[in-house]
Amino acid sequence: MKIDDLNIAIIKHLNDGRKAYKLIADALNVSENTIRARVNRMREAGILEIAGLVDPAAIPGHSTVIIGVKLKTTNLVQKGN
């Protein structure tokens, strides 16, 4: 799938969270159906995934933990397997 300027603009609008397709369409001067179709194609192609982010501090009984790992080599793909 070709990623053109409109696809990039759509992705940038979705960066701030799940924005309504109508708002994106109005900002980009295209139809809501164009936005919906493009988002669906990018999702089907595995280019775009829409996910919710949770603030762990907002959930009672949960904490945020940062863990560091020191490796002798920088071959992260091999180390991750």
C-alpha positions as MATLAB code, in Angstrom:
seq = 'MKIDDLNIAIIKHLNDGRKAYKLIADALNVSENTIRARVNRMREAGILEIAGLVDPAAIPGHSTVIIGVKLKTTNLVQKGN';
ca = [
       0.000    0.000    0.000;
       1.281    3.449   -0.907;
       1.483    5.928    1.939;
       0.723    9.327    0.437;
       0.451   12.777    2.016;
      -3.225   12.304    2.883;
      -2.516    9.033    4.725;
       0.276   10.724    6.673;
      -2.037   13.625    7.570;
      -4.726   11.186    8.757;
      -2.198    9.351   10.928;
      -1.045   12.649   12.447;
      -4.642   13.525   13.351;
      -5.129   10.118   14.962;
      -1.904   10.589   16.961;
      -3.812   12.605   19.566;
      -6.241    9.760   20.183;
      -9.413    8.548   18.618;
     -10.572   11.690   16.818;
     -13.878   11.642   14.944;
     -13.528   10.980   11.217;
     -15.753   14.008   10.558;
     -13.326   16.326   12.368;
     -10.369   14.884   10.445;
     -12.265   15.173    7.148;
     -13.159   18.804    7.819;
      -9.548   19.653    8.720;
      -8.212   17.974    5.557;
     -10.997   19.154    3.214;
     -12.042   15.649    2.170;
     -15.161   13.586    2.817;
     -15.738   11.584    5.981;
     -16.077    8.461    3.805;
     -12.596    9.099    2.385;
     -11.139    9.184    5.894;
     -13.045    6.053    6.949;
     -11.945    4.133    3.837;
      -8.311    5.197    4.173;
      -8.167    4.295    7.868;
      -9.754    0.898    7.178;
      -7.270    0.174    4.355;
      -4.288    1.180    6.511;
      -5.556   -1.004    9.363;
      -6.094   -3.979    7.038;
      -2.594   -3.526    5.578;
      -1.085   -3.531    9.073;
       0.178    0.039    8.694;
      -2.083    1.555   11.333;
      -3.245    0.201   14.660;
      -5.550    2.200   16.892;
      -5.056    1.490   20.581;
      -6.050    3.137   23.818;
      -3.451    4.303   26.298;
      -4.099    3.963   30.009;
      -2.608    6.159   32.699;
      -1.556    3.601   35.348;
      -1.612    6.300   38.026;
      -5.346    6.730   37.418;
      -6.077    3.097   38.325;
      -6.133    2.402   42.073;
      -3.653   -0.233   43.210;
      -1.381    0.058   40.146;
       2.114    1.500   39.919;
       4.469    2.464   37.132;
       7.795    0.629   37.061;
      10.786    1.394   34.863;
      13.229   -1.461   34.295;
      16.623   -1.063   32.672;
      18.526   -3.852   30.948;
      22.217   -3.618   30.130;
      23.402   -5.719   27.171;
      26.936   -6.506   26.064;
      25.979   -6.156   22.379;
      23.481   -3.968   20.569;
      21.850   -6.729   18.508;
      18.431   -6.122   20.067;
      16.466   -8.300   17.623;
      18.566  -11.370   18.416;
      18.501  -10.626   22.171;
      14.713  -10.299   22.120;
      14.168  -13.784   20.688;
];
